[in-house]
Amino acid sequence: MPLASIDIGTNTIILLIAEKENNTLRTIHHECQMPRLGEDINKTRSLKPEAINRSLDVLKNYKKTIERYQCEQIILIATAACRKAQNILDFTTRVQEKLGLNIMIIPGEEEARLIHKTCAIEFKELGPPFIVLDIGGGSTEIITDSGDNVTYNSLDFGVVTLTQKFLHTKPQQLTKLNHYVNI
């Protein structure tokens, strides 16, 4: 039977439905929507009601798709925006009440570990050493794998948070952004 995973990010919500096949997973459905759950999260430290509603609509549609495929398990993982939101219970409670689904909010280091695990499987022929850079909407994960040692880093900024913080209309804002990112 198929398995379903939903990745609730700052900007996107991604649905992946896959089946186990010869010690691997074969994708049978993939979908990505952009409800912008983390809209203005850096300013307000809260999820906007409109963003919660947009995200709930996406999750409702995903649940219908999951039911069509008769998935035996559904895993919902949430990342940066949900880690930051002071009103996260507003969102998780509504998802539980309306859809019967529980959201697991994972720390940045766990997000990096899962990204590494996926890349190690998907690109196993490349093997270590390698560096993985995952630039999300609200965080950026950097994973280095030397073959002997793996390090996981999660930085508290992504394309959405940087755009909201630095890029409005003035050219000097790009210079500020470059200084901020140049760690």
VENCOR-V925362 format. One record per residue. N is the residue number from 0. PSI is psi in radians with two decimals (NA if undefined). OMEGA is omega in degrees with one decimal (NA if undefined). BURIAL is # if it has 9 or more other C-alpha atoms within 8 Angstrom, else .. Layout:
n->[N	N]
psi->[PSI	PSI]
omega->[OMEGA	OMEGA]
burial->[BURIAL	BURIAL]
This chain:
n->[0	1	2	3	4	5	6	7	8	9	10	11	12	13	14	15	16	17	18	19	20	21	22	23	24	25	26	27	28	29	30	31	32	33	34	35	36	37	38	39	40	41	42	43	44	45	46	47	48	49	50	51	52	53	54	55	56	57	58	59	60	61	62	63	64	65	66	67	68	69	70	71	72	73	74	75	76	77	78	79	80	81	82	83	84	85	86	87	88	89	90	91	92	93	94	95	96	97	98	99	100	101	102	103	104	105	106	107	108	109	110	111	112	113	114	115	116	117	118	119	120	121	122	123	124	125	126	127	128	129	130	131	132	133	134	135	136	137	138	139	140	141	142	143	144	145	146	147	148	149	150	151	152	153	154	155	156	157	158	159	160	161	162	163	164	165	166	167	168	169	170	171	172	173	174	175	176	177	178	179	180	181	182]
psi->[2.59	2.75	2.59	2.42	2.49	2.18	1.94	1.79	-3.07	-0.66	-0.63	2.77	2.13	2.29	2.29	2.19	2.25	2.79	2.54	2.32	1.94	1.00	0.43	3.10	2.37	2.13	2.26	-0.27	2.39	2.34	2.52	2.22	2.73	1.35	-0.10	0.95	-0.65	0.39	2.12	0.38	-0.60	-0.51	-0.80	-0.38	0.33	2.70	2.25	2.51	-0.69	-0.67	-0.68	-0.78	-0.75	-0.74	-0.68	-0.70	-0.76	-0.81	-0.64	-0.80	-0.70	-0.70	-0.68	-0.74	-0.78	-0.73	-0.66	-0.67	-0.06	0.94	2.42	-0.35	2.49	2.21	2.18	2.14	2.34	2.61	-2.33	-0.92	-0.70	-0.52	-0.60	-0.47	2.18	-0.44	0.57	-0.56	-0.50	-0.76	-0.93	-0.63	-0.75	-0.69	-0.75	-0.82	-0.75	-0.55	-0.18	0.46	2.48	2.35	2.30	2.02	2.05	2.56	2.82	-0.69	-0.65	-0.67	-0.79	-0.71	-0.74	-0.65	-0.79	-0.80	-0.78	-0.81	-0.66	-0.58	-0.86	-0.56	0.62	-0.50	-0.39	-0.66	2.95	2.83	2.58	2.85	2.34	2.30	2.04	1.88	1.90	-2.94	-0.65	-0.19	2.84	2.21	2.37	2.15	2.25	2.33	1.90	-0.15	-0.66	-0.45	2.43	2.33	2.45	2.21	2.42	2.08	2.47	0.81	2.60	-2.98	-0.64	-0.85	-0.66	-0.71	-0.80	-0.58	-0.63	-0.53	1.77	-1.38	-0.38	2.40	-0.58	-0.27	-0.58	-0.67	-0.77	-0.76	-0.79	-0.72	-0.69	-0.75	-0.50	1.40	NA]
omega->[-179.5	174.6	179.2	172.2	177.7	178.8	-179.0	-179.2	-179.5	-175.5	-173.7	168.3	-173.5	175.7	174.2	173.8	-176.4	175.6	174.8	-179.4	178.4	178.4	176.0	176.3	177.0	-179.6	175.0	175.2	178.8	-178.2	179.6	176.7	-177.8	179.2	176.6	179.5	-176.6	179.2	178.6	-177.2	-179.3	178.9	-170.1	-174.0	179.4	173.5	179.5	177.7	179.4	179.6	176.0	179.8	178.4	-178.3	175.9	177.9	178.3	-178.5	176.1	179.4	177.6	-179.7	176.4	178.2	179.7	178.3	177.5	180.0	179.0	-178.8	-179.1	-179.3	176.8	177.8	176.3	178.0	178.1	-172.9	-163.8	-176.7	-179.6	175.4	-174.4	-168.4	176.1	-178.4	-176.0	179.8	175.8	-178.1	-175.2	178.6	179.3	177.3	179.3	-176.8	-175.2	-173.4	-178.7	-177.7	177.6	179.9	174.5	178.6	-174.7	175.9	-178.7	-179.7	176.8	175.4	178.6	179.7	179.3	176.6	178.9	-178.7	179.4	-179.2	179.5	178.0	-175.8	-175.8	-174.5	179.8	178.1	178.0	176.8	0.5	174.6	175.3	176.4	177.5	179.3	-179.6	179.5	179.3	-175.4	178.3	177.3	179.4	177.6	-178.9	174.0	-179.6	-179.2	-172.6	177.6	-174.0	176.8	174.4	-179.5	177.0	175.0	179.4	-172.8	173.0	176.7	-175.3	-179.4	-177.3	178.8	178.5	-179.2	-176.9	-169.8	-169.9	178.1	-179.8	-172.2	-179.4	-178.5	178.1	176.1	176.5	176.7	178.5	179.2	178.4	-179.0	-176.7	-178.4	-174.5	NA]
burial->[.	#	#	#	#	#	#	#	#	#	#	#	#	#	#	#	#	#	#	#	.	.	.	.	#	.	#	.	.	#	.	.	.	.	#	#	#	#	#	#	#	.	.	.	#	#	#	#	.	.	#	#	.	#	#	#	.	#	.	#	.	#	#	.	.	#	.	.	.	.	#	.	.	#	.	#	#	#	#	#	#	#	#	#	#	.	.	#	.	.	#	#	.	#	#	#	.	.	#	.	.	.	#	.	#	#	.	#	#	.	#	#	#	.	#	#	.	.	#	#	.	.	.	.	.	.	#	.	.	.	.	#	.	.	#	#	#	#	#	#	#	#	#	#	#	#	.	.	.	#	.	#	#	#	.	.	#	#	#	#	#	#	#	#	.	#	#	.	.	.	.	.	#	#	.	#	#	.	.	.	.	.	.]
